Amino acid sequence: MSEHAPASLTDADDRTLAGRAADGDVRAFEVLVRRYGPLMRAYATRILGSNAESDDVVQEAFVTSWQQLSTLDDGRAVKSWMMRIVSNKSIDRLRARREHGDIDDHDPQEPIEKSPAHVAESRSQEQALSQALAALPEPQRQCWTLRELADYSYEEIGEQLDLPTSTVRGLLARARKALTREMEAWR
């Protein structure tokens, strides 16, 4: 072991973990799953509006990640690469819903706090945001979700949605303006 090697896999950087996982180290991949799984699930849940569906999509994303890890050129980009996979899987799921006509079928997200007042307030706020997001044109909603929930750069959003960066900026500006107006009561 070199003097710069991490004491355990949990302390290893993404590049090391991705490299080891690409070589077949299941434990290294498990660390990446634990590290980014909650973010991937939160992102998929926000896109899909369903905890059950987001679990399925994240599971599919992990399988795809494991199978295609050897294609990742830069192990330092493993987070954005895995988020892109879950994004693609989520968007595919939305497209499949549209084809089957059940776009509004979703489970409400459970609040973290348990007090009745906080639960009621959280649900009302979440419902208001969901309605405001649902009222946005789809390109604005996709750009906002990728930027605000997945922390994609404007360039990454443009690549993901096949749009010029200037269009992404405009869509985000319009989405933010509409959401600010709709969520004014919650400030």
C-alpha positions as CSV (number, residue, x, y, z in Angstrom):
1,M,0.0,0.0,0.0
2,S,1.4,3.4,-1.0
3,E,1.5,6.2,1.6
4,H,-1.2,8.1,-0.4
5,A,-3.6,5.1,-0.6
6,P,-6.8,5.6,1.4
7,A,-7.2,3.7,4.7
8,S,-10.4,2.1,3.4
9,L,-12.5,2.2,0.3
10,T,-15.0,4.6,1.8
11,D,-12.2,7.2,2.0
12,A,-11.1,6.6,-1.6
13,D,-11.8,9.3,-4.2
14,D,-14.2,8.7,-7.1
15,R,-11.4,8.1,-9.6
16,T,-9.9,5.3,-7.6
17,L,-13.3,3.8,-6.9
18,A,-14.4,4.0,-10.5
19,G,-11.1,2.4,-11.7
20,R,-11.3,-0.4,-9.2
21,A,-15.0,-1.0,-10.0
22,A,-14.3,-1.0,-13.7
23,D,-11.7,-3.8,-13.0
24,G,-14.5,-5.8,-11.3
25,D,-14.2,-4.7,-7.7
26,V,-17.8,-5.0,-6.4
27,R,-16.9,-3.4,-3.0
28,A,-15.6,-0.3,-4.8
29,F,-18.8,0.0,-6.8
30,E,-20.8,-0.5,-3.6
31,V,-19.1,2.6,-2.1
32,L,-20.1,4.6,-5.2
33,V,-23.7,3.3,-4.8
34,R,-23.8,4.4,-1.2
35,R,-22.1,7.7,-2.0
36,Y,-24.4,8.8,-4.8
37,G,-27.5,6.6,-4.4
38,P,-29.4,9.0,-2.2
39,L,-28.8,11.9,-4.6
40,M,-29.8,9.8,-7.6
41,R,-33.0,8.7,-5.8
42,A,-33.9,12.2,-4.9
43,Y,-33.4,13.4,-8.4
44,A,-35.4,10.6,-10.0
45,T,-38.2,11.1,-7.4
46,R,-38.4,14.8,-8.3
47,I,-38.5,14.0,-12.0
48,L,-41.0,11.1,-11.7
49,G,-43.0,12.1,-8.7
50,S,-43.1,8.5,-7.5
51,N,-40.9,6.8,-4.9
52,A,-41.6,3.4,-6.3
53,E,-40.7,4.4,-9.8
54,S,-37.6,6.2,-8.7
55,D,-36.3,3.1,-6.8
56,D,-36.8,1.1,-10.1
57,V,-35.1,3.8,-12.2
58,V,-32.1,4.1,-9.8
59,Q,-31.7,0.4,-9.7
60,E,-31.7,0.3,-13.5
61,A,-29.1,3.1,-13.5
62,F,-26.9,1.2,-11.1
63,V,-27.1,-1.9,-13.4
64,T,-26.2,0.2,-16.4
65,S,-23.4,2.0,-14.5
66,W,-21.9,-1.4,-13.5
67,Q,-22.1,-2.7,-17.0
68,Q,-20.7,0.4,-18.7
69,L,-18.2,1.5,-16.1
70,S,-15.3,0.5,-18.3
71,T,-16.5,3.1,-20.9
72,L,-16.0,6.0,-18.4
73,D,-13.0,8.0,-19.6
74,D,-12.4,10.1,-16.5
75,G,-13.1,8.5,-13.1
76,R,-13.4,11.9,-11.5
77,A,-16.6,12.5,-13.5
78,V,-18.3,9.4,-12.1
79,K,-20.9,11.5,-10.2
80,S,-22.1,13.4,-13.2
81,W,-21.9,10.3,-15.4
82,M,-24.1,8.3,-13.0
83,M,-26.5,11.3,-12.7
84,R,-26.7,11.4,-16.5
85,I,-27.6,7.7,-16.6
86,V,-30.4,8.2,-13.9
87,S,-31.6,11.3,-15.8
88,N,-31.8,9.3,-19.1
89,K,-33.6,6.4,-17.3
90,S,-36.0,8.9,-15.7
91,I,-36.8,10.6,-19.0
92,D,-37.3,7.3,-20.7
93,R,-39.7,6.4,-17.9
94,L,-41.6,9.6,-18.5
95,R,-41.8,8.9,-22.2
96,A,-43.1,5.4,-21.5
97,R,-45.8,6.9,-19.2
98,R,-46.8,9.3,-22.0
99,E,-47.3,6.4,-24.4
100,H,-49.4,4.6,-21.8
101,G,-51.3,7.7,-20.7
102,D,-50.6,7.5,-16.9
103,I,-48.5,10.6,-16.6
104,D,-50.4,11.8,-13.4
105,D,-50.1,8.4,-11.6
106,H,-47.6,9.0,-8.8
107,D,-47.0,8.6,-5.1
108,P,-46.7,11.7,-3.0
109,Q,-43.3,12.2,-1.4
110,E,-43.2,11.6,2.3
111,P,-42.0,14.5,4.4
112,I,-39.0,14.2,6.7
113,E,-40.5,15.8,9.8
114,K,-43.3,13.9,11.7
115,S,-45.2,16.7,13.5
116,P,-48.7,17.2,12.0
117,A,-48.2,20.9,11.5
118,H,-44.9,20.4,9.7
119,V,-46.3,17.5,7.7
120,A,-49.3,19.6,6.5
121,E,-47.1,22.6,5.7
122,S,-44.6,20.4,3.8
123,R,-47.3,18.7,1.8
124,S,-48.9,22.0,0.9
125,Q,-45.6,23.5,-0.2
126,E,-44.6,20.4,-2.1
127,Q,-48.0,20.3,-3.8
128,A,-47.6,24.0,-4.7
129,L,-44.2,23.4,-6.2
130,S,-45.3,20.3,-8.0
131,Q,-48.2,22.2,-9.5
132,A,-46.0,25.1,-10.5
133,L,-43.5,22.7,-12.1
134,A,-46.2,20.8,-13.9
135,A,-47.5,24.1,-15.3
136,L,-44.1,24.8,-16.9
137,P,-43.6,23.8,-20.5
138,E,-41.7,20.5,-20.6
139,P,-38.3,22.0,-21.8
140,Q,-38.4,24.6,-19.0
141,R,-39.2,21.9,-16.4
142,Q,-36.5,19.6,-17.7
143,C,-33.9,22.3,-17.6
144,W,-34.9,23.5,-14.1
145,T,-34.8,19.9,-12.8
146,L,-31.4,19.1,-14.3
147,R,-30.0,22.4,-13.0
148,E,-31.5,22.7,-9.5
149,L,-31.8,19.1,-8.5
150,A,-29.0,17.3,-10.4
151,D,-26.6,20.3,-10.3
152,Y,-25.9,20.0,-14.0
153,S,-24.0,22.9,-15.7
154,Y,-25.7,24.8,-18.5
155,E,-23.4,23.0,-20.9
156,E,-24.3,19.6,-19.5
157,I,-28.0,20.4,-19.7
158,G,-27.6,21.5,-23.3
159,E,-25.8,18.2,-24.1
160,Q,-28.4,16.2,-22.3
161,L,-31.4,17.8,-24.0
162,D,-29.6,18.5,-27.3
163,L,-30.1,22.3,-26.9
164,P,-27.7,25.2,-27.4
165,T,-26.4,26.7,-24.1
166,S,-28.1,30.0,-24.9
167,T,-31.5,28.3,-25.2
168,V,-30.9,26.5,-21.8
169,R,-30.1,29.9,-20.2
170,G,-33.4,31.3,-21.6
171,L,-35.5,28.3,-20.6
172,L,-34.0,28.4,-17.1
173,A,-34.6,32.2,-16.7
174,R,-38.3,31.7,-17.8
175,A,-38.7,28.7,-15.5
176,R,-37.2,30.5,-12.5
177,K,-39.4,33.6,-13.1
178,A,-42.6,31.5,-13.4
179,L,-41.7,29.5,-10.3
180,T,-40.8,32.6,-8.3
181,R,-44.2,34.1,-9.2
182,E,-46.1,30.9,-8.4
183,M,-44.2,30.2,-5.1
184,E,-44.3,33.8,-3.8
185,A,-46.8,32.8,-1.0
186,W,-44.2,30.4,0.4
187,R,-41.4,32.9,0.8
